[in-house]
Amino acid sequence: MSHIKEVSAIEDLKNYAVSRIYLDNFNHIKAYWPLIGRSTAQLSQAFGVDDLDGTIDDSTQFTAWPAPKNKILLYY
């Protein structure tokens, strides 16, 4: 899937806004700021996000899929 481009911050913000409209039975929409960046996370609050998550642990590694066989991935 290397031919698929990474989405832009604008696409992320659009997804948050549409999620807020269509998922009206959800109390909270959460964004994980270490993956989208601080500035986009702050802006996402204007697009329907009302909860920012992002506790970073030293043992956490983020890698593009597929993960190398010699690395351990931790997901929270």
mmCIF file of the N, C-alpha and C atoms, coordinates in Angstrom:
data_MODEL
# 
_entry.id   MODEL 
# 
loop_
_atom_site.group_PDB 
_atom_site.id 
_atom_site.type_symbol 
_atom_site.label_atom_id 
_atom_site.label_alt_id 
_atom_site.label_comp_id 
_atom_site.label_asym_id 
_atom_site.label_entity_id 
_atom_site.label_seq_id 
_atom_site.pdbx_PDB_ins_code 
_atom_site.Cartn_x 
_atom_site.Cartn_y 
_atom_site.Cartn_z 
_atom_site.occupancy 
_atom_site.B_iso_or_equiv 
_atom_site.pdbx_formal_charge 
_atom_site.auth_seq_id 
_atom_site.auth_comp_id 
_atom_site.auth_asym_id 
_atom_site.auth_atom_id 
_atom_site.pdbx_PDB_model_num 
ATOM 1   N N  . MET A 1 1  ? 0.809   -1.182 0.000  1.00 0.00 ? 1  MET A N  1 
ATOM 2   C CA . MET A 1 1  ? 0.000   0.000  0.000  1.00 0.00 ? 1  MET A CA 1 
ATOM 3   C C  . MET A 1 1  ? 0.859   1.254  0.000  1.00 0.00 ? 1  MET A C  1 
ATOM 4   N N  . SER A 1 2  ? 2.087   1.129  -0.422 1.00 0.00 ? 2  SER A N  1 
ATOM 5   C CA . SER A 1 2  ? 2.987   2.271  -0.438 1.00 0.00 ? 2  SER A CA 1 
ATOM 6   C C  . SER A 1 2  ? 2.578   3.312  -1.474 1.00 0.00 ? 2  SER A C  1 
ATOM 7   N N  . HIS A 1 3  ? 1.721   2.939  -2.415 1.00 0.00 ? 3  HIS A N  1 
ATOM 8   C CA . HIS A 1 3  ? 1.276   3.880  -3.437 1.00 0.00 ? 3  HIS A CA 1 
ATOM 9   C C  . HIS A 1 3  ? 0.193   4.837  -2.927 1.00 0.00 ? 3  HIS A C  1 
ATOM 10  N N  . ILE A 1 4  ? -0.350  4.568  -1.746 1.00 0.00 ? 4  ILE A N  1 
ATOM 11  C CA . ILE A 1 4  ? -1.387  5.422  -1.175 1.00 0.00 ? 4  ILE A CA 1 
ATOM 12  C C  . ILE A 1 4  ? -0.721  6.562  -0.416 1.00 0.00 ? 4  ILE A C  1 
ATOM 13  N N  . LYS A 1 5  ? -1.120  7.786  -0.732 1.00 0.00 ? 5  LYS A N  1 
ATOM 14  C CA . LYS A 1 5  ? -0.531  8.958  -0.089 1.00 0.00 ? 5  LYS A CA 1 
ATOM 15  C C  . LYS A 1 5  ? -1.069  9.134  1.326  1.00 0.00 ? 5  LYS A C  1 
ATOM 16  N N  . GLU A 1 6  ? -0.260  9.763  2.155  1.00 0.00 ? 6  GLU A N  1 
ATOM 17  C CA . GLU A 1 6  ? -0.694  10.114 3.502  1.00 0.00 ? 6  GLU A CA 1 
ATOM 18  C C  . GLU A 1 6  ? -1.704  11.255 3.398  1.00 0.00 ? 6  GLU A C  1 
ATOM 19  N N  . VAL A 1 7  ? -2.733  11.214 4.245  1.00 0.00 ? 7  VAL A N  1 
ATOM 20  C CA . VAL A 1 7  ? -3.742  12.269 4.191  1.00 0.00 ? 7  VAL A CA 1 
ATOM 21  C C  . VAL A 1 7  ? -3.189  13.547 4.796  1.00 0.00 ? 7  VAL A C  1 
ATOM 22  N N  . SER A 1 8  ? -3.731  14.653 4.377  1.00 0.00 ? 8  SER A N  1 
ATOM 23  C CA . SER A 1 8  ? -3.288  15.952 4.874  1.00 0.00 ? 8  SER A CA 1 
ATOM 24  C C  . SER A 1 8  ? -4.005  16.289 6.179  1.00 0.00 ? 8  SER A C  1 
ATOM 25  N N  . ALA A 1 9  ? -3.547  17.328 6.828  1.00 0.00 ? 9  ALA A N  1 
ATOM 26  C CA . ALA A 1 9  ? -4.193  17.794 8.053  1.00 0.00 ? 9  ALA A CA 1 
ATOM 27  C C  . ALA A 1 9  ? -5.621  18.255 7.766  1.00 0.00 ? 9  ALA A C  1 
ATOM 28  N N  . ILE A 1 10 ? -5.831  18.815 6.574  1.00 0.00 ? 10 ILE A N  1 
ATOM 29  C CA . ILE A 1 10 ? -7.181  19.254 6.182  1.00 0.00 ? 10 ILE A CA 1 
ATOM 30  C C  . ILE A 1 10 ? -8.128  18.061 6.138  1.00 0.00 ? 10 ILE A C  1 
ATOM 31  N N  . GLU A 1 11 ? -7.678  16.947 5.591  1.00 0.00 ? 11 GLU A N  1 
ATOM 32  C CA . GLU A 1 11 ? -8.511  15.737 5.539  1.00 0.00 ? 11 GLU A CA 1 
ATOM 33  C C  . GLU A 1 11 ? -8.810  15.228 6.945  1.00 0.00 ? 11 GLU A C  1 
ATOM 34  N N  . ASP A 1 12 ? -7.822  15.265 7.831  1.00 0.00 ? 12 ASP A N  1 
ATOM 35  C CA . ASP A 1 12 ? -8.055  14.864 9.222  1.00 0.00 ? 12 ASP A CA 1 
ATOM 36  C C  . ASP A 1 12 ? -9.129  15.744 9.857  1.00 0.00 ? 12 ASP A C  1 
ATOM 37  N N  . LEU A 1 13 ? -9.028  17.042 9.662  1.00 0.00 ? 13 LEU A N  1 
ATOM 38  C CA . LEU A 1 13 ? -9.998  17.965 10.252 1.00 0.00 ? 13 LEU A CA 1 
ATOM 39  C C  . LEU A 1 13 ? -11.399 17.754 9.672  1.00 0.00 ? 13 LEU A C  1 
ATOM 40  N N  . LYS A 1 14 ? -11.472 17.478 8.378  1.00 0.00 ? 14 LYS A N  1 
ATOM 41  C CA . LYS A 1 14 ? -12.775 17.177 7.769  1.00 0.00 ? 14 LYS A CA 1 
ATOM 42  C C  . LYS A 1 14 ? -13.379 15.924 8.382  1.00 0.00 ? 14 LYS A C  1 
ATOM 43  N N  . ASN A 1 15 ? -12.560 14.910 8.605  1.00 0.00 ? 15 ASN A N  1 
ATOM 44  C CA . ASN A 1 15 ? -13.054 13.675 9.213  1.00 0.00 ? 15 ASN A CA 1 
ATOM 45  C C  . ASN A 1 15 ? -13.571 13.915 10.630 1.00 0.00 ? 15 ASN A C  1 
ATOM 46  N N  . TYR A 1 16 ? -12.895 14.745 11.396 1.00 0.00 ? 16 TYR A N  1 
ATOM 47  C CA . TYR A 1 16 ? -13.376 15.072 12.740 1.00 0.00 ? 16 TYR A CA 1 
ATOM 48  C C  . TYR A 1 16 ? -14.722 15.789 12.669 1.00 0.00 ? 16 TYR A C  1 
ATOM 49  N N  . ALA A 1 17 ? -14.852 16.742 11.757 1.00 0.00 ? 17 ALA A N  1 
ATOM 50  C CA . ALA A 1 17 ? -16.097 17.498 11.642 1.00 0.00 ? 17 ALA A CA 1 
ATOM 51  C C  . ALA A 1 17 ? -17.264 16.599 11.218 1.00 0.00 ? 17 ALA A C  1 
ATOM 52  N N  . VAL A 1 18 ? -17.042 15.734 10.245 1.00 0.00 ? 18 VAL A N  1 
ATOM 53  C CA . VAL A 1 18 ? -18.092 14.824 9.788  1.00 0.00 ? 18 VAL A CA 1 
ATOM 54  C C  . VAL A 1 18 ? -18.427 13.820 10.894 1.00 0.00 ? 18 VAL A C  1 
ATOM 55  N N  . SER A 1 19 ? -17.424 13.367 11.614 1.00 0.00 ? 19 SER A N  1 
ATOM 56  C CA . SER A 1 19 ? -17.666 12.444 12.725 1.00 0.00 ? 19 SER A CA 1 
ATOM 57  C C  . SER A 1 19 ? -18.541 13.083 13.786 1.00 0.00 ? 19 SER A C  1 
ATOM 58  N N  . ARG A 1 20 ? -18.304 14.338 14.080 1.00 0.00 ? 20 ARG A N  1 
ATOM 59  C CA . ARG A 1 20 ? -19.109 15.042 15.082 1.00 0.00 ? 20 ARG A CA 1 
ATOM 60  C C  . ARG A 1 20 ? -20.572 15.145 14.627 1.00 0.00 ? 20 ARG A C  1 
ATOM 61  N N  . ILE A 1 21 ? -20.783 15.353 13.341 1.00 0.00 ? 21 ILE A N  1 
ATOM 62  C CA . ILE A 1 21 ? -22.155 15.484 12.826 1.00 0.00 ? 21 ILE A CA 1 
ATOM 63  C C  . ILE A 1 21 ? -22.865 14.129 12.821 1.00 0.00 ? 21 ILE A C  1 
ATOM 64  N N  . TYR A 1 22 ? -22.234 13.119 12.270 1.00 0.00 ? 22 TYR A N  1 
ATOM 65  C CA . TYR A 1 22 ? -22.891 11.821 12.090 1.00 0.00 ? 22 TYR A CA 1 
ATOM 66  C C  . TYR A 1 22 ? -22.910 10.962 13.347 1.00 0.00 ? 22 TYR A C  1 
ATOM 67  N N  . LEU A 1 23 ? -21.942 11.116 14.210 1.00 0.00 ? 23 LEU A N  1 
ATOM 68  C CA . LEU A 1 23 ? -21.889 10.314 15.431 1.00 0.00 ? 23 LEU A CA 1 
ATOM 69  C C  . LEU A 1 23 ? -22.440 11.119 16.605 1.00 0.00 ? 23 LEU A C  1 
ATOM 70  N N  . ASP A 1 24 ? -23.645 11.651 16.428 1.00 0.00 ? 24 ASP A N  1 
ATOM 71  C CA . ASP A 1 24 ? -24.233 12.510 17.455 1.00 0.00 ? 24 ASP A CA 1 
ATOM 72  C C  . ASP A 1 24 ? -24.605 11.752 18.728 1.00 0.00 ? 24 ASP A C  1 
ATOM 73  N N  . ASN A 1 25 ? -24.625 10.418 18.677 1.00 0.00 ? 25 ASN A N  1 
ATOM 74  C CA . ASN A 1 25 ? -24.888 9.638  19.879 1.00 0.00 ? 25 ASN A CA 1 
ATOM 75  C C  . ASN A 1 25 ? -23.605 9.345  20.673 1.00 0.00 ? 25 ASN A C  1 
ATOM 76  N N  . PHE A 1 26 ? -22.459 9.802  20.194 1.00 0.00 ? 26 PHE A N  1 
ATOM 77  C CA . PHE A 1 26 ? -21.194 9.685  20.923 1.00 0.00 ? 26 PHE A CA 1 
ATOM 78  C C  . PHE A 1 26 ? -21.014 10.958 21.753 1.00 0.00 ? 26 PHE A C  1 
ATOM 79  N N  . ASN A 1 27 ? -20.666 10.780 23.012 1.00 0.00 ? 27 ASN A N  1 
ATOM 80  C CA . ASN A 1 27 ? -20.491 11.951 23.872 1.00 0.00 ? 27 ASN A CA 1 
ATOM 81  C C  . ASN A 1 27 ? -19.230 12.732 23.557 1.00 0.00 ? 27 ASN A C  1 
ATOM 82  N N  . HIS A 1 28 ? -18.165 12.029 23.166 1.00 0.00 ? 28 HIS A N  1 
ATOM 83  C CA . HIS A 1 28 ? -16.877 12.684 22.962 1.00 0.00 ? 28 HIS A CA 1 
ATOM 84  C C  . HIS A 1 28 ? -16.199 12.167 21.697 1.00 0.00 ? 28 HIS A C  1 
ATOM 85  N N  . ILE A 1 29 ? -15.511 13.064 21.011 1.00 0.00 ? 29 ILE A N  1 
ATOM 86  C CA . ILE A 1 29 ? -14.648 12.712 19.886 1.00 0.00 ? 29 ILE A CA 1 
ATOM 87  C C  . ILE A 1 29 ? -13.220 13.021 20.337 1.00 0.00 ? 29 ILE A C  1 
ATOM 88  N N  . LYS A 1 30 ? -12.361 12.018 20.267 1.00 0.00 ? 30 LYS A N  1 
ATOM 89  C CA . LYS A 1 30 ? -11.003 12.143 20.792 1.00 0.00 ? 30 LYS A CA 1 
ATOM 90  C C  . LYS A 1 30 ? -9.992  12.188 19.654 1.00 0.00 ? 30 LYS A C  1 
ATOM 91  N N  . ALA A 1 31 ? -8.984  13.027 19.820 1.00 0.00 ? 31 ALA A N  1 
ATOM 92  C CA . ALA A 1 31 ? -7.866  13.094 18.878 1.00 0.00 ? 31 ALA A CA 1 
ATOM 93  C C  . ALA A 1 31 ? -6.587  12.758 19.635 1.00 0.00 ? 31 ALA A C  1 
ATOM 94  N N  . TYR A 1 32 ? -5.696  12.039 18.980 1.00 0.00 ? 32 TYR A N  1 
ATOM 95  C CA . TYR A 1 32 ? -4.426  11.658 19.586 1.00 0.00 ? 32 TYR A CA 1 
ATOM 96  C C  . TYR A 1 32 ? -3.351  12.612 19.061 1.00 0.00 ? 32 TYR A C  1 
ATOM 97  N N  . TRP A 1 33 ? -3.008  13.605 19.856 1.00 0.00 ? 33 TRP A N  1 
ATOM 98  C CA . TRP A 1 33 ? -2.174  14.693 19.370 1.00 0.00 ? 33 TRP A CA 1 
ATOM 99  C C  . TRP A 1 33 ? -0.761  14.289 18.965 1.00 0.00 ? 33 TRP A C  1 
ATOM 100 N N  . PRO A 1 34 ? -0.107  13.260 19.535 1.00 0.00 ? 34 PRO A N  1 
ATOM 101 C CA . PRO A 1 34 ? 1.238   12.926 19.055 1.00 0.00 ? 34 PRO A CA 1 
ATOM 102 C C  . PRO A 1 34 ? 1.263   12.482 17.587 1.00 0.00 ? 34 PRO A C  1 
ATOM 103 N N  . LEU A 1 35 ? 0.155   11.965 17.090 1.00 0.00 ? 35 LEU A N  1 
ATOM 104 C CA . LEU A 1 35 ? 0.123   11.523 15.696 1.00 0.00 ? 35 LEU A CA 1 
ATOM 105 C C  . LEU A 1 35 ? -0.264  12.635 14.732 1.00 0.00 ? 35 LEU A C  1 
ATOM 106 N N  . ILE A 1 36 ? -1.084  13.590 15.185 1.00 0.00 ? 36 ILE A N  1 
ATOM 107 C CA . ILE A 1 36 ? -1.525  14.656 14.272 1.00 0.00 ? 36 ILE A CA 1 
ATOM 108 C C  . ILE A 1 36 ? -0.776  15.960 14.488 1.00 0.00 ? 36 ILE A C  1 
ATOM 109 N N  . GLY A 1 37 ? -0.020  16.067 15.572 1.00 0.00 ? 37 GLY A N  1 
ATOM 110 C CA . GLY A 1 37 ? 0.754   17.274 15.850 1.00 0.00 ? 37 GLY A CA 1 
ATOM 111 C C  . GLY A 1 37 ? -0.011  18.226 16.751 1.00 0.00 ? 37 GLY A C  1 
ATOM 112 N N  . ARG A 1 38 ? 0.727   19.046 17.458 1.00 0.00 ? 38 ARG A N  1 
ATOM 113 C CA . ARG A 1 38 ? 0.108   19.966 18.417 1.00 0.00 ? 38 ARG A CA 1 
ATOM 114 C C  . ARG A 1 38 ? -0.779  21.009 17.756 1.00 0.00 ? 38 ARG A C  1 
ATOM 115 N N  . SER A 1 39 ? -0.296  21.621 16.700 1.00 0.00 ? 39 SER A N  1 
ATOM 116 C CA . SER A 1 39 ? -1.086  22.688 16.071 1.00 0.00 ? 39 SER A CA 1 
ATOM 117 C C  . SER A 1 39 ? -2.369  22.144 15.456 1.00 0.00 ? 39 SER A C  1 
ATOM 118 N N  . THR A 1 40 ? -2.293  20.970 14.814 1.00 0.00 ? 40 THR A N  1 
ATOM 119 C CA . THR A 1 40 ? -3.500  20.367 14.246 1.00 0.00 ? 40 THR A CA 1 
ATOM 120 C C  . THR A 1 40 ? -4.444  19.931 15.355 1.00 0.00 ? 40 THR A C  1 
ATOM 121 N N  . ALA A 1 41 ? -3.907  19.449 16.457 1.00 0.00 ? 41 ALA A N  1 
ATOM 122 C CA . ALA A 1 41 ? -4.743  19.049 17.592 1.00 0.00 ? 41 ALA A CA 1 
ATOM 123 C C  . ALA A 1 41 ? -5.488  20.250 18.168 1.00 0.00 ? 41 ALA A C  1 
ATOM 124 N N  . GLN A 1 42 ? -4.800  21.373 18.281 1.00 0.00 ? 42 GLN A N  1 
ATOM 125 C CA . GLN A 1 42 ? -5.468  22.579 18.775 1.00 0.00 ? 42 GLN A CA 1 
ATOM 126 C C  . GLN A 1 42 ? -6.556  23.026 17.806 1.00 0.00 ? 42 GLN A C  1 
ATOM 127 N N  . LEU A 1 43 ? -6.270  22.972 16.541 1.00 0.00 ? 43 LEU A N  1 
ATOM 128 C CA . LEU A 1 43 ? -7.253  23.364 15.531 1.00 0.00 ? 43 LEU A CA 1 
ATOM 129 C C  . LEU A 1 43 ? -8.417  22.383 15.477 1.00 0.00 ? 43 LEU A C  1 
ATOM 130 N N  . SER A 1 44 ? -8.171  21.116 15.766 1.00 0.00 ? 44 SER A N  1 
ATOM 131 C CA . SER A 1 44 ? -9.220  20.100 15.710 1.00 0.00 ? 44 SER A CA 1 
ATOM 132 C C  . SER A 1 44 ? -10.335 20.367 16.711 1.00 0.00 ? 44 SER A C  1 
ATOM 133 N N  . GLN A 1 45 ? -10.037 21.109 17.771 1.00 0.00 ? 45 GLN A N  1 
ATOM 134 C CA . GLN A 1 45 ? -11.071 21.428 18.745 1.00 0.00 ? 45 GLN A CA 1 
ATOM 135 C C  . GLN A 1 45 ? -12.137 22.339 18.147 1.00 0.00 ? 45 GLN A C  1 
ATOM 136 N N  . ALA A 1 46 ? -11.802 23.067 17.123 1.00 0.00 ? 46 ALA A N  1 
ATOM 137 C CA . ALA A 1 46 ? -12.795 23.885 16.421 1.00 0.00 ? 46 ALA A CA 1 
ATOM 138 C C  . ALA A 1 46 ? -13.583 23.066 15.406 1.00 0.00 ? 46 ALA A C  1 
ATOM 139 N N  . PHE A 1 47 ? -13.165 21.814 15.172 1.00 0.00 ? 47 PHE A N  1 
ATOM 140 C CA . PHE A 1 47 ? -13.821 20.937 14.206 1.00 0.00 ? 47 PHE A CA 1 
ATOM 141 C C  . PHE A 1 47 ? -14.553 19.782 14.880 1.00 0.00 ? 47 PHE A C  1 
ATOM 142 N N  . GLY A 1 48 ? -14.854 19.908 16.177 1.00 0.00 ? 48 GLY A N  1 
ATOM 143 C CA . GLY A 1 48 ? -15.666 18.916 16.848 1.00 0.00 ? 48 GLY A CA 1 
ATOM 144 C C  . GLY A 1 48 ? -14.966 18.041 17.852 1.00 0.00 ? 48 GLY A C  1 
ATOM 145 N N  . VAL A 1 49 ? -13.665 18.064 17.908 1.00 0.00 ? 49 VAL A N  1 
ATOM 146 C CA . VAL A 1 49 ? -12.937 17.261 18.897 1.00 0.00 ? 49 VAL A CA 1 
ATOM 147 C C  . VAL A 1 49 ? -13.068 17.942 20.258 1.00 0.00 ? 49 VAL A C  1 
ATOM 148 N N  . ASP A 1 50 ? -13.407 17.155 21.281 1.00 0.00 ? 50 ASP A N  1 
ATOM 149 C CA . ASP A 1 50 ? -13.507 17.742 22.611 1.00 0.00 ? 50 ASP A CA 1 
ATOM 150 C C  . ASP A 1 50 ? -12.648 17.009 23.639 1.00 0.00 ? 50 ASP A C  1 
ATOM 151 N N  . ASP A 1 51 ? -11.791 16.107 23.161 1.00 0.00 ? 51 ASP A N  1 
ATOM 152 C CA . ASP A 1 51 ? -10.919 15.373 24.065 1.00 0.00 ? 51 ASP A CA 1 
ATOM 153 C C  . ASP A 1 51 ? -9.605  15.086 23.343 1.00 0.00 ? 51 ASP A C  1 
ATOM 154 N N  . LEU A 1 52 ? -8.515  15.562 23.918 1.00 0.00 ? 52 LEU A N  1 
ATOM 155 C CA . LEU A 1 52 ? -7.191  15.299 23.354 1.00 0.00 ? 52 LEU A CA 1 
ATOM 156 C C  . LEU A 1 52 ? -6.477  14.294 24.245 1.00 0.00 ? 52 LEU A C  1 
ATOM 157 N N  . ASP A 1 53 ? -5.927  13.273 23.622 1.00 0.00 ? 53 ASP A N  1 
ATOM 158 C CA . ASP A 1 53 ? -5.220  12.228 24.345 1.00 0.00 ? 53 ASP A CA 1 
ATOM 159 C C  . ASP A 1 53 ? -3.789  12.214 23.846 1.00 0.00 ? 53 ASP A C  1 
ATOM 160 N N  . GLY A 1 54 ? -2.868  11.809 24.691 1.00 0.00 ? 54 GLY A N  1 
ATOM 161 C CA . GLY A 1 54 ? -1.504  11.775 24.213 1.00 0.00 ? 54 GLY A CA 1 
ATOM 162 C C  . GLY A 1 54 ? -0.463  11.554 25.274 1.00 0.00 ? 54 GLY A C  1 
ATOM 163 N N  . THR A 1 55 ? -0.691  10.632 26.171 1.00 0.00 ? 55 THR A N  1 
ATOM 164 C CA . THR A 1 55 ? 0.334   10.281 27.144 1.00 0.00 ? 55 THR A CA 1 
ATOM 165 C C  . THR A 1 55 ? 1.422   9.515  26.416 1.00 0.00 ? 55 THR A C  1 
ATOM 166 N N  . ILE A 1 56 ? 2.626   10.055 26.426 1.00 0.00 ? 56 ILE A N  1 
ATOM 167 C CA . ILE A 1 56 ? 3.726   9.433  25.704 1.00 0.00 ? 56 ILE A CA 1 
ATOM 168 C C  . ILE A 1 56 ? 4.640   8.748  26.707 1.00 0.00 ? 56 ILE A C  1 
ATOM 169 N N  . ASP A 1 57 ? 4.907   7.491  26.439 1.00 0.00 ? 57 ASP A N  1 
ATOM 170 C CA . ASP A 1 57 ? 5.795   6.688  27.260 1.00 0.00 ? 57 ASP A CA 1 
ATOM 171 C C  . ASP A 1 57 ? 7.077   6.451  26.458 1.00 0.00 ? 57 ASP A C  1 
ATOM 172 N N  . ASP A 1 58 ? 8.188   6.353  27.123 1.00 0.00 ? 58 ASP A N  1 
ATOM 173 C CA . ASP A 1 58 ? 9.457   6.140  26.425 1.00 0.00 ? 58 ASP A CA 1 
ATOM 174 C C  . ASP A 1 58 ? 9.492   4.824  25.664 1.00 0.00 ? 58 ASP A C  1 
ATOM 175 N N  . SER A 1 59 ? 8.707   3.839  26.093 1.00 0.00 ? 59 SER A N  1 
ATOM 176 C CA . SER A 1 59 ? 8.739   2.533  25.445 1.00 0.00 ? 59 SER A CA 1 
ATOM 177 C C  . SER A 1 59 ? 7.822   2.459  24.227 1.00 0.00 ? 59 SER A C  1 
ATOM 178 N N  . THR A 1 60 ? 7.069   3.528  23.954 1.00 0.00 ? 60 THR A N  1 
ATOM 179 C CA . THR A 1 60 ? 6.147   3.529  22.828 1.00 0.00 ? 60 THR A CA 1 
ATOM 180 C C  . THR A 1 60 ? 6.893   3.847  21.538 1.00 0.00 ? 60 THR A C  1 
ATOM 181 N N  . GLN A 1 61 ? 6.645   3.068  20.501 1.00 0.00 ? 61 GLN A N  1 
ATOM 182 C CA . GLN A 1 61 ? 7.261   3.300  19.202 1.00 0.00 ? 61 GLN A CA 1 
ATOM 183 C C  . GLN A 1 61 ? 6.157   3.381  18.155 1.00 0.00 ? 61 GLN A C  1 
ATOM 184 N N  . PHE A 1 62 ? 6.252   4.351  17.287 1.00 0.00 ? 62 PHE A N  1 
ATOM 185 C CA . PHE A 1 62 ? 5.306   4.475  16.192 1.00 0.00 ? 62 PHE A CA 1 
ATOM 186 C C  . PHE A 1 62 ? 6.026   4.136  14.905 1.00 0.00 ? 62 PHE A C  1 
ATOM 187 N N  . THR A 1 63 ? 5.488   3.213  14.161 1.00 0.00 ? 63 THR A N  1 
ATOM 188 C CA . THR A 1 63 ? 6.103   2.763  12.927 1.00 0.00 ? 63 THR A CA 1 
ATOM 189 C C  . THR A 1 63 ? 5.033   2.614  11.872 1.00 0.00 ? 63 THR A C  1 
ATOM 190 N N  . ALA A 1 64 ? 5.381   2.882  10.646 1.00 0.00 ? 64 ALA A N  1 
ATOM 191 C CA . ALA A 1 64 ? 4.454   2.654  9.546  1.00 0.00 ? 64 ALA A CA 1 
ATOM 192 C C  . ALA A 1 64 ? 4.279   1.155  9.340  1.00 0.00 ? 64 ALA A C  1 
ATOM 193 N N  . TRP A 1 65 ? 3.106   0.756  8.982  1.00 0.00 ? 65 TRP A N  1 
ATOM 194 C CA . TRP A 1 65 ? 2.803   -0.658 8.740  1.00 0.00 ? 65 TRP A CA 1 
ATOM 195 C C  . TRP A 1 65 ? 3.331   -1.058 7.384  1.00 0.00 ? 65 TRP A C  1 
ATOM 196 N N  . PRO A 1 66 ? 3.889   -2.193 7.130  1.00 0.00 ? 66 PRO A N  1 
ATOM 197 C CA . PRO A 1 66 ? 4.109   -3.284 8.066  1.00 0.00 ? 66 PRO A CA 1 
ATOM 198 C C  . PRO A 1 66 ? 5.313   -3.009 8.957  1.00 0.00 ? 66 PRO A C  1 
ATOM 199 N N  . ALA A 1 67 ? 5.215   -3.465 10.165 1.00 0.00 ? 67 ALA A N  1 
ATOM 200 C CA . ALA A 1 67 ? 6.264   -3.207 11.148 1.00 0.00 ? 67 ALA A CA 1 
ATOM 201 C C  . ALA A 1 67 ? 7.457   -4.118 10.896 1.00 0.00 ? 67 ALA A C  1 
ATOM 202 N N  . PRO A 1 68 ? 8.650   -3.600 11.127 1.00 0.00 ? 68 PRO A N  1 
ATOM 203 C CA . PRO A 1 68 ? 9.825   -4.466 11.024 1.00 0.00 ? 68 PRO A CA 1 
ATOM 204 C C  . PRO A 1 68 ? 9.740   -5.593 12.042 1.00 0.00 ? 68 PRO A C  1 
ATOM 205 N N  . LYS A 1 69 ? 10.289  -6.738 11.717 1.00 0.00 ? 69 LYS A N  1 
ATOM 206 C CA . LYS A 1 69 ? 10.163  -7.912 12.576 1.00 0.00 ? 69 LYS A CA 1 
ATOM 207 C C  . LYS A 1 69 ? 10.967  -7.793 13.864 1.00 0.00 ? 69 LYS A C  1 
ATOM 208 N N  . ASN A 1 70 ? 11.950  -6.922 13.893 1.00 0.00 ? 70 ASN A N  1 
ATOM 209 C CA . ASN A 1 70 ? 12.785  -6.812 15.077 1.00 0.00 ? 70 ASN A CA 1 
ATOM 210 C C  . ASN A 1 70 ? 12.316  -5.732 16.041 1.00 0.00 ? 70 ASN A C  1 
ATOM 211 N N  . LYS A 1 71 ? 11.172  -5.094 15.787 1.00 0.00 ? 71 LYS A N  1 
ATOM 212 C CA . LYS A 1 71 ? 10.677  -4.039 16.664 1.00 0.00 ? 71 LYS A CA 1 
ATOM 213 C C  . LYS A 1 71 ? 9.388   -4.488 17.332 1.00 0.00 ? 71 LYS A C  1 
ATOM 214 N N  . ILE A 1 72 ? 9.216   -4.058 18.568 1.00 0.00 ? 72 ILE A N  1 
ATOM 215 C CA . ILE A 1 72 ? 7.996   -4.337 19.305 1.00 0.00 ? 72 ILE A CA 1 
ATOM 216 C C  . ILE A 1 72 ? 7.152   -3.074 19.268 1.00 0.00 ? 72 ILE A C  1 
ATOM 217 N N  . LEU A 1 73 ? 5.896   -3.202 18.879 1.00 0.00 ? 73 LEU A N  1 
ATOM 218 C CA . LEU A 1 73 ? 4.986   -2.072 18.835 1.00 0.00 ? 73 LEU A CA 1 
ATOM 219 C C  . LEU A 1 73 ? 4.035   -2.153 20.008 1.00 0.00 ? 73 LEU A C  1 
ATOM 220 N N  . LEU A 1 74 ? 3.877   -1.045 20.708 1.00 0.00 ? 74 LEU A N  1 
ATOM 221 C CA . LEU A 1 74 ? 2.954   -0.977 21.841 1.00 0.00 ? 74 LEU A CA 1 
ATOM 222 C C  . LEU A 1 74 ? 1.832   -0.027 21.474 1.00 0.00 ? 74 LEU A C  1 
ATOM 223 N N  . TYR A 1 75 ? 0.617   -0.467 21.639 1.00 0.00 ? 75 TYR A N  1 
ATOM 224 C CA . TYR A 1 75 ? -0.550  0.370  21.367 1.00 0.00 ? 75 TYR A CA 1 
ATOM 225 C C  . TYR A 1 75 ? -1.336  0.566  22.652 1.00 0.00 ? 75 TYR A C  1 
ATOM 226 N N  . TYR A 1 76 ? -1.769  1.771  22.882 1.00 0.00 ? 76 TYR A N  1 
ATOM 227 C CA . TYR A 1 76 ? -2.548  2.069  24.084 1.00 0.00 ? 76 TYR A CA 1 
ATOM 228 C C  . TYR A 1 76 ? -3.958  2.389  23.692 1.00 0.00 ? 76 TYR A C  1 
# 
